[in-house]
Amino acid sequence: MLNDDPAGRALLDRLPEPLPPEQIIALNRPKADLHTVRHYEWNGWSFEVPPGVFLPGATSRMIHERLLDGTIDVRGRAYAAMGAGLGVEAVVAGLRGAREVYAIDVHPGSVDTTRRYYEQLVGNRASTTFVPVVADVFDGFTGGPLDVVTFNPPAVSQTVSDDPDIVRNVCVGSSLLERFFAQLAERELLAPDGEVFVIVSNTADLRAIVEHALDHGFRPEVHYLHDWRDGVQTYLFRVRQGKNA
Ligand SMILES: C[S@@+](CC[C@H](N)C(=O)[O-])C[C@H]1O[C@@H](n2cnc3c(N)ncnc32)[C@H](O)[C@@H]1O
């Protein structure tokens, strides 16, 4: 059921192919320290990153900065951080005055870490409800409708390690986005004016990902494009309900 939206087709046509496999593998060579405690500093905050929890990188910060400066506007809105990881998105959304903050991750350790930092850096606020959720994408999620969703998915198209924690954080591939868009659509989780921000680069199969959004009746557009000058291009897509949704 390929979406016949001409804008969607034009977007597909101008997206780059994935980089060559050997370049993707070289760019995503796993660090040996995922199973250790690491540290992360951002925006004046200090985080201890427990074993197995994703250490935010430059791509993560493209979302974090936009939540912080209001480019991704969560004030008074129901927000879900899909793949919450360390919890930075949830913390920023709470401080920016989201009405509901759902921190969703398949990894219980990430959800627990997010809860801990939310309590420490945001705390109780009368106008914000914080809901930590362990779920496989939206399987296990009972909230909604959602006004804003962000997702920095583990969409790298090459398997860069046999370690299941590295795969979960980095390289599940585009099939995860298929399930993400299918569940958003079938469970009608997105509010009529809702916005989904998905950040992916050409180390992933960008066309397959955009095609999954189109196939489920969504309207993707390029919100921001960053060229890292090493062959990697990172796309921040904004995805909204299609006209017929
Ligand atoms: C690239 S990390 C991003 C973490 C954080 N949002 C950030 O940007 O720093 C991907 C996150 O997605 C989570 N994840 C992987 N598969 C998932 C699934 N099926 N459902 C929910 N979360 C998943 C991982 O545990 C990890 O925390």
The ligand as an SDF file (V2000), in Angstrom:
LIG
                    3D

 27 29  0  0  0  0  0  0  0  0999 V2000
   20.4010    5.3790   20.1340 C   0  0  0  0  0  0  0  0  0  0  0  0
   19.7540    5.0510   21.7370 S   0  0  0  0  0  0  0  0  0  0  0  0
   19.0310    6.6480   22.1230 C   0  0  0  0  0  0  0  0  0  0  0  0
   18.9560    6.9700   23.5870 C   0  0  0  0  0  0  0  0  0  0  0  0
   18.5580    8.4090   23.8970 C   0  0  0  0  0  0  0  0  0  0  0  0
   17.2270    8.6890   23.4130 N   0  0  0  0  0  0  0  0  0  0  0  0
   19.5490    9.3840   23.2920 C   0  0  0  0  0  0  0  0  0  0  0  0
   19.2500    9.9450   22.2310 O   0  0  0  0  0  0  0  0  0  0  0  0
   20.6290    9.5420   23.8600 O   0  0  0  0  0  0  0  0  0  0  0  0
   18.3490    4.0300   21.3890 C   0  0  0  0  0  0  0  0  0  0  0  0
   17.4810    3.6840   22.5780 C   0  0  0  0  0  0  0  0  0  0  0  0
   16.3670    2.9070   22.0940 O   0  0  0  0  0  0  0  0  0  0  0  0
   16.1060    1.8630   23.0100 C   0  0  0  0  0  0  0  0  0  0  0  0
   15.3960    0.7840   22.2940 N   0  0  0  0  0  0  0  0  0  0  0  0
   15.9170   -0.1470   21.4700 C   0  0  0  0  0  0  0  0  0  0  0  0
   14.9490   -0.9700   21.0240 N   0  0  0  0  0  0  0  0  0  0  0  0
   13.7830   -0.5430   21.5730 C   0  0  0  0  0  0  0  0  0  0  0  0
   12.4310   -1.0050   21.5130 C   0  0  0  0  0  0  0  0  0  0  0  0
   12.1110   -2.0760   20.8010 N   0  0  0  0  0  0  0  0  0  0  0  0
   11.4930   -0.3440   22.2100 N   0  0  0  0  0  0  0  0  0  0  0  0
   11.8320    0.7440   22.9770 C   0  0  0  0  0  0  0  0  0  0  0  0
   13.0980    1.2110   23.0870 N   0  0  0  0  0  0  0  0  0  0  0  0
   14.0670    0.5800   22.3910 C   0  0  0  0  0  0  0  0  0  0  0  0
   17.4830    1.4730   23.5210 C   0  0  0  0  0  0  0  0  0  0  0  0
   17.4130    0.7590   24.7410 O   0  0  0  0  0  0  0  0  0  0  0  0
   18.1610    2.8410   23.6500 C   0  0  0  0  0  0  0  0  0  0  0  0
   17.9440    3.4030   24.9170 O   0  0  0  0  0  0  0  0  0  0  0  0
  1  2  1  0
  2  3  1  0
  2 10  1  0
  3  4  1  0
  4  5  1  0
  5  6  1  0
  5  7  1  0
  7  8  2  0
  7  9  1  0
 10 11  1  0
 11 12  1  0
 11 26  1  0
 12 13  1  0
 13 14  1  0
 13 24  1  0
 14 15  1  0
 14 23  1  0
 15 16  2  0
 16 17  1  0
 17 18  1  0
 17 23  2  0
 18 19  1  0
 18 20  2  0
 20 21  1  0
 21 22  2  0
 22 23  1  0
 24 25  1  0
 24 26  1  0
 26 27  1  0
M  CHG  2   2   1   9  -1
M  END
$$$$
